[in-house]
């Protein structure tokens, strides 16, 4: 019997043969908390109630096969993300293929090798941990972006639109799907440094004077400091964007006066997406520009404010951009994951 403070991962083992359950108990009980089921109905009940971190599932069982159980698990939101490893005497390639088709992450054939079972379980639990860490990090990034919005006159819809614009432009510029998705998730952090700008400056309804403008410009470096130094990944990209999205192609931007291709590519992309959305959105201090007027400004500033090649790529994507603009127009409902 395990105590309430037992922090070992919990596994669900499903097999209609008591001998097989006993074998897996001996192999796994030292490192894991174990739940057992001898049929599909009980397995589904335990999985939904207990939410184990991994399921070891026999294929050939009376009443409901393992394949059917797995399909049911993947069809329920509460259990869809739980990795399933099939454990079966069926060793034909077609059987394994069927297992992967219904959503399993692995397939172990009987008779069981204890070292193989332990290794496969460890591997897939490690992958779960990595995914959980990634999701947690992403949520932190999104929440920090939201915190910056509370300080500013902009809305969460601005951040969603400009992030999607950035993704579209990144793909047009040759980013892989994975890298473009990372940019989509990093872009909301572009103005996180505004958390550190006094409200008297950030929310001033009129034009900033020279001293106030100097304070406002500090938000790029403040944002980089908040995000911190990272060697790679989402937070590394977010820091680059926060620090460089106000640099200008001709070197007249801030905070470091970078010019041309010395400006990180992600910063050049976000600069275009951010300005386009700012221009075409209404704010308390201005009316929304027409799309035509915003396009005219982008063309006029290509080679001065913006990377000229990226401007041309951006404008080739205008139909997609306008779909994004319409989907997340002001007043639209924001759904989790947008």
C-alpha positions, 0 to 999 in steps of 0.5 A, spaced: 500 500 500 502 506 498 502 513 502 498 519 500 505 522 499 508 517 494 510 521 489 512 515 484 509 516 477 502 512 477 501 507 471 495 503 469 496 495 467 491 492 463 491 484 462 486 479 462 491 474 465 493 474 472 500 471 471 501 477 466 499 482 471 503 479 476 509 479 471 509 486 470 507 488 478 514 484 479 518 488 474 515 495 475 512 496 483 519 498 485 519 504 481 512 506 480 505 506 483 501 501 480 493 500 478 491 494 475 485 492 470 483 485 467 478 488 462 477 494 458 471 497 461 475 497 468 481 500 464 477 506 462 473 507 468 480 507 472 484 511 467 478 517 467 478 517 474 485 516 476 489 519 470 495 515 470 501 517 467 502 511 462 498 505 460 500 498 459 495 495 455 494 488 453 491 487 446 487 480 446 482 481 451 475 478 452 469 483 451 473 489 448 480 489 445 486 493 447 485 497 440 478 498 442 480 501 449 485 505 446 481 508 441 476 510 446 481 513 451 484 517 445 477 519 444 476 522 451 479 529 453 480 527 460 485 521 457 487 523 450 494 525 452 495 519 456 501 515 453 499 508 451 504 502 450 501 495 448 504 489 451 502 483 447 503 476 444 501 478 437 508 480 434 506 481 426 508 487 423 500 488 422 499 488 429 504 493 431 501 498 425 494 497 428 497 499 435 500 505 432 494 507 428 489 507 434 494 512 438 499 508 442 506 510 443 510 503 443 508 496 442 512 491 446 511 483 444 511 478 449 514 474 452 517 480 456 524 482 457 524 486 464 530 491 462 526 492 455 519 494 459 523 498 464 527 502 459 520 503 454 516 506 460 522 510 462 523 513 455 515 515 454 515 518 461 521 522 460 517 525 453 511 526 457 515 530 462 519 534 456 512 536 453 509 538 460 515 542 461 514 545 454 507 547 455 508 550 462 514 554 459 509 556 454 504 558 459 509 563 463 511 566 456 503 567 455 502 570 462 507 575 461 505 577 455 498 578 458 501 582 464 504 587 459 497 588 456 494 590 462 499 596 463 498 598 456 492 601 451 493 595 447 488 589 447 490 581 447 487 581 440 492 585 438 497 580 441 494 575 437 493 578 431 500 580 430 503 574 433 499 570 427 502 575 422 509 574 424 508 566 423 505 568 416 511 572 414 516 567 417 513 561 413 513 566 407 521 567 409 523 560 409 522 558 416 520 551 418 513 550 421 516 548 427 520 555 427 514 559 425 510 556 431 515 558 436 515 565 433 508 565 434 509 563 441 514 568 442 512 574 439 507 576 445 513 577 449 515 583 444 513 589 449 513 585 456 518 590 458 512 595 458 511 592 465 517 597 467 515 603 464 511 608 469 504 609 468 504 616 467 509 615 461 505 609 458 498 611 459 499 619 457 494 621 452 498 626 448 505 626 445 511 624 449 516 629 450 523 628 449 524 626 457 518 621 457 520 618 450 527 616 453 523 613 458 519 609 454 524 607 449 527 603 455 522 598 455 526 594 449 532 593 454 527 592 460 523 586 456 530 583 455 532 583 462 525 580 464 526 574 459 533 573 461 539 570 457 537 563 454 542 559 449 536 557 445 529 555 444 522 559 445 525 564 451 531 565 447 527 567 441 522 572 445 528 575 448 531 577 441 524 579 439 523 584 445 530 587 444 530 588 437 523 589 434 524 597 435 531 597 431 530 600 424 533 597 417 537 604 416 540 604 423 536 609 426 532 605 431 533 603 438 536 600 443 542 599 439 542 602 433 543 596 429 542 596 421 540 591 416 541 584 417 545 585 423 538 586 426 535 579 428 531 576 423 525 575 428 526 582 430 525 584 423 519 580 422 515 582 428 517 589 427 512 589 420 507 585 423 506 589 430 506 596 426 501 593 421 496 591 426 498 598 430 496 602 424 490 598 422 487 598 429 483 603 433 486 606 439 483 611 445 488 616 442 487 614 434 482 612 429 484 605 425 488 606 418 485 603 412 489 597 410 491 601 403 494 606 407 498 601 412 500 598 406 502 604 403 506 606 409 510 599 409 512 600 402 514 607 403 518 605 409 521 599 406 529 600 406 528 605 412 524 602 417 523 595 415 527 590 411 525 591 404 525 584 402 520 582 408 515 588 406 514 585 399 513 578 402 509 580 407 504 584 402 504 577 398 501 574 404 495 580 404 489 575 403 491 571 409 493 577 413 486 580 412 483 573 414 487 573 420 485 581 421 477 579 420 477 573 425 480 576 431 477 583 430 476 587 436 470 585 440 471 577 438 471 572 443 478 570 445 479 562 446 484 558 450 490 556 445 489 562 440 
